[in-house]
Amino acid sequence: MAMSDNFPLIPIPGRDGLWHIYARSPGGGGDVFSHLIPGKDAAILLDTGFGIGDLKGMVEGITDLPLIVVNTHNHPDHSFGNPQFDTIHIHSLDADLLNRLMEMPERVVPPEEEREYKYVQEDMVQPAPYKVVTIEDGHVFDLGGGYEVEVFHLPGHAPGGIALLDRKRRVLFSGDALVWTPTLIMGRPGWPCTPWHTVEKFRDGLLRLEAHMDEFDVVYPGHSRQALPTSIVTDMIACCNELIDGDLTVHYNILGNGSPVHVHGMAKIAFTEDRIHVKE
Ligand SMILES: [Zn+2]
């Protein structure tokens, strides 16, 4: 794959052999992180970014281990690089959209003045078929050498959103469920809303995670500030419970789209009233 001079992917070494791969936003959505989680016999690549640049080539330059590629959820900023890989693991509730993304028309690089940094047509990963393997809450990836990584289902931002717990390194990878910027659980006209797009379901997933809080020391999200303290879990549960109990205080609005945000400690939720309670 040919590469632009201004490389769109930046690998950052982390603790205990982890790598965090930073991808600048092509214009929509925030800058995003993929994470490389090596074990002894295999490595997890968590998320494939915007599909701009040769992520596969970069990762293969870092590790010789066979890759298990996992999406934290099906949004394009985490999955557009999927066609570089043969097989993608994703929660069953998020699998359908991947099949549709494979059938998208060719991706064309926008005019230079509309891009935030330089990348070229050859950097664009084109839609292509790959195998989708579905996973559920509690699934464990055995990477060998005692590296076991467990799936925690955290719906709300996306129905099949997941976090991964690397017990040996004591690290939680939280996708877009726990981020420094607001966790987006908000509706818009035309956006689908299911019981899995609610604060209630998010809170229930967080409660299962809370029971494992003695097993990790740090949280690596899919966007923005990295290495968050674990107290974001308890703050987020409190933030959810306030909304569920009817405290809809708007502490600020997101610049640009104006979405209301409720805050508790370091936890922030961008919400709309139709996405708090599960409706039967
Ligand atoms: Zn995202």
Boltz pocket constraint, residues with backbone or C-beta under 6 A from the ligand:
constraints:
  - pocket:
      binder: B
      contacts: [[A, 32], [A, 75], [A, 77], [A, 78], [A, 176], [A, 222], [A, 223]]
      max_distance: 6.0
